[in-house]
Amino acid sequence: MESRNNKFVGGNRYSGPRTPKEDKMEMIFGLRPIIEAMLAGKVLEKIFVQKGARNASVDELLDLAKKHDVPVASVPIEKLNNLTRKNHQGAVALISAITYMPLDEIVTSLFEKGKSPLLLILDRITDVRNFGSIARNAECMGVDAIVIPSRGGAQINADAIKTSAGALHLVPVCREPNLKNTIDYLKDYGVQIVACTEKTEHNLNDNTVDFVGPTAIIMGSEEDGISPEYLKRADATLRIPLIGQIGSLNVSVATGIILYEAMSHRLRESGYSSLNTFEPR
């Protein structure tokens, strides 16, 4: 293993993800060491493989990465050489500073404790600062877990952690290989899926959705919003009404607004009319 910086973020009650920048994080280099690390249960954030490299060891590495839902990027050798000066043999892996939490265990535990889960699903949020801000909103508004895709989302690095103001030390993050299957799983478990989207006529302030029950809120990509395949699976769609000339909000701002609405519903249901009398979970 190689590390260019010995400073790592400490633990916390949820062991939430805390991944430094690529040039400051612990790495494994070499095909066999990476393979052995995965076989030993080491959690990897990402694997870089030299473009065009194919042999039995590469195939084994790719098969294991797929099995463990580790993102793999095919990159020029120059990228690998920039990551390490050691003999990388065409492969470098970034080690996660944390173990991502299993969503099924979180949901099951919440139901067993008699709690109504409030989950946040992020569909291809790619900006790390947006992600950090969203995590901060989620922690403040009582979200039980953030769900992200294994591929296509922002890397949880030092910038995301800093922007979250510590929230990523507190809110579990679940990395899922297929959000469509995840949504279907949650629906089968009795969790209502609420999509926050401009592509609907239902306004957030119309009170057409009750957030008190088990709920998962989907927020979409900065570029094109929520994927159509996820929108059609939603039990309800809501938009945030705007009266200004600009037709959309930053996704982290929009997330804060809809999560506040969800929190307000839950506070009223609990009989708390004032935030000052409400004890956080």
C-alpha positions as CSV (number, residue, x, y, z in Angstrom):
1,M,0.0,0.0,0.0
2,E,1.0,3.6,-0.6
3,S,-0.2,6.8,1.0
4,R,0.9,10.3,0.2
5,N,-0.7,11.7,3.3
6,N,-1.1,10.1,6.7
7,K,-4.0,12.3,7.8
8,F,-7.3,10.5,7.6
9,V,-10.7,11.5,9.0
10,G,-11.6,9.7,12.2
11,G,-14.5,7.5,13.0
12,N,-18.0,8.2,14.2
13,R,-21.2,6.5,15.3
14,Y,-22.3,5.5,11.7
15,S,-18.8,5.0,10.2
16,G,-20.0,7.1,7.3
17,P,-17.9,7.5,4.2
18,R,-15.0,9.9,4.4
19,T,-12.8,9.8,1.2
20,P,-9.9,12.3,0.7
21,K,-8.9,13.6,-2.6
22,E,-7.2,11.1,-5.0
23,D,-3.7,12.6,-4.5
24,K,-4.1,12.3,-0.7
25,M,-5.6,8.9,-0.2
26,E,-4.3,5.5,0.5
27,M,-3.8,3.3,-2.6
28,I,-3.1,-0.2,-3.6
29,F,-1.1,-0.7,-6.7
30,G,-0.5,-3.9,-8.7
31,L,-3.0,-6.4,-10.1
32,R,-2.5,-9.2,-7.5
33,P,-2.5,-6.9,-4.4
34,I,-5.8,-5.3,-5.6
35,I,-7.3,-8.8,-6.2
36,E,-6.1,-10.0,-2.8
37,A,-7.5,-6.9,-1.1
38,M,-11.0,-7.5,-2.5
39,L,-10.9,-11.1,-1.6
40,A,-10.0,-10.1,1.9
41,G,-13.0,-7.8,2.1
42,K,-11.2,-4.5,1.7
43,V,-13.6,-1.7,0.6
44,L,-12.4,0.1,-2.5
45,E,-13.6,3.4,-3.7
46,K,-12.5,3.1,-7.3
47,I,-10.1,1.1,-9.5
48,F,-8.1,2.5,-12.4
49,V,-7.0,-0.1,-15.0
50,Q,-4.7,0.7,-17.9
51,K,-6.6,1.1,-21.1
52,G,-6.3,-1.9,-23.4
53,A,-4.8,-4.2,-20.8
54,R,-6.2,-7.7,-21.0
55,N,-4.9,-10.9,-19.4
56,A,-6.1,-13.5,-16.8
57,S,-5.3,-11.2,-13.9
58,V,-7.0,-8.2,-15.4
59,D,-10.1,-10.4,-16.1
60,E,-10.1,-11.7,-12.5
61,L,-9.8,-8.2,-11.1
62,L,-12.7,-6.9,-13.3
63,D,-14.9,-9.9,-12.3
64,L,-14.2,-9.2,-8.6
65,A,-14.9,-5.5,-9.0
66,K,-18.2,-6.3,-10.6
67,K,-19.1,-8.7,-7.8
68,H,-18.2,-6.1,-5.1
69,D,-19.8,-3.1,-7.0
70,V,-16.5,-1.2,-7.2
71,P,-16.4,1.3,-10.0
72,V,-13.6,0.7,-12.6
73,A,-12.2,3.3,-14.9
74,S,-10.1,2.4,-18.0
75,V,-7.4,5.1,-18.2
76,P,-4.2,5.9,-20.1
77,I,-1.0,4.8,-18.5
78,E,-0.1,8.4,-17.8
79,K,-3.0,8.6,-15.3
80,L,-1.6,5.6,-13.4
81,N,1.9,7.1,-13.5
82,N,0.5,10.3,-12.0
83,L,-1.1,8.4,-9.2
84,T,2.0,6.5,-8.2
85,R,5.7,6.2,-9.1
86,K,5.7,2.5,-8.1
87,N,5.4,-0.5,-10.4
88,H,1.6,-0.4,-10.7
89,Q,1.4,-3.2,-13.3
90,G,-1.4,-1.3,-15.0
91,A,-3.8,-1.1,-12.0
92,V,-4.2,1.3,-9.1
93,A,-7.0,1.1,-6.5
94,L,-8.2,3.9,-4.2
95,I,-9.1,2.6,-0.7
96,S,-12.3,3.8,0.8
97,A,-11.8,5.4,4.2
98,I,-15.1,3.8,5.3
99,T,-17.4,0.9,4.7
100,Y,-20.7,1.9,2.9
101,M,-23.7,1.0,4.9
102,P,-26.1,-1.7,3.6
103,L,-29.5,-0.1,2.8
104,D,-31.5,-3.3,3.6
105,E,-30.0,-3.5,7.1
106,I,-30.8,0.2,7.8
107,V,-34.4,-0.1,6.6
108,T,-35.0,-3.3,8.5
109,S,-33.5,-1.9,11.7
110,L,-35.6,1.3,11.5
111,F,-38.8,-0.7,11.1
112,E,-37.9,-3.1,13.9
113,K,-37.4,0.0,16.1
114,G,-40.9,1.3,15.2
115,K,-39.5,4.2,13.2
116,S,-40.7,5.6,9.9
117,P,-37.7,5.8,7.5
118,L,-36.9,9.0,5.7
119,L,-34.5,8.3,2.9
120,L,-32.8,10.4,0.3
121,I,-32.0,8.9,-3.2
122,L,-29.6,10.9,-5.3
123,D,-29.7,10.2,-9.1
124,R,-26.4,11.2,-10.7
125,I,-25.5,14.2,-8.5
126,T,-22.0,14.8,-9.8
127,D,-20.8,18.0,-8.2
128,V,-19.0,17.2,-5.0
129,R,-20.0,20.5,-3.3
130,N,-23.6,20.0,-4.2
131,F,-23.3,16.5,-2.7
132,G,-21.8,17.9,0.5
133,S,-24.5,20.6,0.8
134,I,-27.2,18.0,0.3
135,A,-25.6,15.8,3.0
136,R,-25.7,18.7,5.4
137,N,-29.4,19.4,4.6
138,A,-30.1,15.7,5.1
139,E,-28.5,15.5,8.5
140,C,-30.2,18.7,9.7
141,M,-33.6,17.5,8.5
142,G,-33.5,14.0,10.1
143,V,-32.7,11.8,7.0
144,D,-31.9,8.2,8.0
145,A,-29.7,7.4,5.0
146,I,-28.5,8.8,1.7
147,V,-28.6,6.4,-1.3
148,I,-26.2,6.9,-4.2
149,P,-25.4,4.9,-7.3
150,S,-22.2,2.9,-7.6
151,R,-21.4,4.7,-10.8
152,G,-22.3,8.1,-12.2
153,G,-22.4,10.0,-8.9
154,A,-20.0,12.4,-7.2
155,Q,-17.0,10.9,-5.5
156,I,-17.1,11.4,-1.8
157,N,-13.8,13.3,-1.3
158,A,-12.4,15.9,0.9
159,D,-14.3,18.7,-0.8
160,A,-17.6,16.9,-0.2
161,I,-16.8,16.3,3.4
162,K,-15.8,19.9,4.0
163,T,-18.9,21.2,2.4
164,S,-21.1,18.9,4.4
165,A,-19.8,20.6,7.6
166,G,-19.3,17.2,9.2
167,A,-22.7,15.7,8.1
168,L,-21.0,12.9,6.2
169,H,-19.6,11.7,9.6
170,L,-23.2,11.3,10.8
171,V,-25.5,10.2,8.0
172,P,-25.1,6.7,6.6
173,V,-24.4,6.6,2.8
174,C,-25.5,3.5,0.9
175,R,-23.8,2.8,-2.5
176,E,-26.2,0.8,-4.7
177,P,-25.4,-0.9,-8.0
178,N,-28.8,-0.4,-9.5
179,L,-31.1,2.4,-8.3
180,K,-34.1,1.0,-10.3
181,N,-33.8,-2.3,-8.3
182,T,-33.3,-0.3,-5.1
183,I,-36.5,1.7,-5.7
184,D,-38.5,-1.4,-6.4
185,Y,-37.1,-3.0,-3.2
186,L,-38.2,0.0,-1.2
187,K,-41.6,0.1,-2.7
188,D,-42.1,-3.6,-1.9
189,Y,-41.1,-2.8,1.7
190,G,-43.9,-0.2,1.9
191,V,-41.8,2.9,1.4
192,Q,-43.5,5.6,-0.7
193,I,-41.3,7.1,-3.4
194,V,-41.5,10.8,-3.9
195,A,-39.8,12.5,-6.8
196,C,-38.9,16.1,-6.7
197,T,-39.2,17.3,-10.3
198,E,-40.2,20.2,-12.5
199,K,-42.0,17.7,-14.8
200,T,-45.2,17.7,-12.8
201,E,-48.3,19.8,-12.1
202,H,-48.3,18.9,-8.4
203,N,-46.9,21.7,-6.2
204,L,-45.1,21.0,-2.9
205,N,-47.4,23.4,-1.0
206,D,-50.6,21.7,-2.2
207,N,-50.2,19.2,0.6
208,T,-51.0,16.2,-1.7
209,V,-48.3,14.1,-0.1
210,D,-48.0,12.9,3.5
211,F,-44.4,12.6,4.5
212,V,-45.1,11.0,7.9
213,G,-45.1,7.5,6.6
214,P,-42.0,5.6,5.3
215,T,-40.7,7.8,2.5
216,A,-37.8,8.0,0.1
217,I,-37.3,11.3,-1.8
218,I,-35.5,11.3,-5.1
219,M,-33.5,14.2,-6.3
220,G,-32.1,14.3,-9.8
221,S,-29.0,15.2,-11.8
222,E,-27.9,18.8,-12.1
223,E,-28.0,18.4,-15.9
224,D,-31.3,16.6,-16.7
225,G,-33.1,15.9,-13.4
226,I,-34.5,12.5,-12.5
227,S,-34.1,9.6,-14.9
228,P,-37.5,8.7,-16.7
229,E,-37.2,5.1,-15.4
230,Y,-37.2,6.3,-11.8
231,L,-39.9,9.0,-12.4
232,K,-42.3,6.4,-13.6
233,R,-41.7,4.3,-10.5
234,A,-42.5,7.2,-8.2
235,D,-45.7,7.1,-6.1
236,A,-45.9,10.9,-6.2
237,T,-44.2,13.7,-8.0
238,L,-43.8,17.2,-6.6
239,R,-42.4,20.5,-7.8
240,I,-41.3,23.5,-5.8
241,P,-43.4,26.5,-7.0
242,L,-41.3,29.5,-8.1
243,I,-42.4,33.0,-8.8
244,G,-39.1,34.5,-10.1
245,Q,-37.9,34.7,-13.6
246,I,-35.3,31.9,-13.2
247,G,-37.0,28.6,-13.7
248,S,-35.0,26.3,-11.5
249,L,-33.2,25.9,-8.2
250,N,-29.8,24.5,-7.4
251,V,-30.3,20.9,-6.5
252,S,-28.9,21.3,-2.9
253,V,-31.3,24.2,-2.3
254,A,-34.2,22.3,-3.7
255,T,-33.3,19.3,-1.5
256,G,-33.3,21.5,1.6
257,I,-36.8,22.8,0.8
258,I,-38.4,19.5,0.3
259,L,-36.7,17.9,3.3
260,Y,-37.9,20.8,5.4
261,E,-41.4,20.1,4.3
262,A,-41.0,16.4,5.2
263,M,-39.5,17.3,8.6
264,S,-42.4,19.7,9.2
265,H,-45.0,17.0,8.6
266,R,-43.2,14.7,11.0
267,L,-42.9,17.4,13.7
268,R,-46.6,18.1,13.5
269,E,-47.5,14.4,13.7
270,S,-45.3,14.1,16.7
271,G,-47.1,16.9,18.4
272,Y,-44.1,19.3,18.4
273,S,-45.1,22.8,17.3
274,S,-41.7,24.3,18.1
275,L,-38.3,23.1,16.9
276,N,-36.9,24.2,20.3
277,T,-38.9,21.4,22.0
278,F,-38.0,18.7,19.6
279,E,-35.1,16.4,20.5
280,P,-33.1,15.1,17.5
281,R,-32.9,11.4,16.9
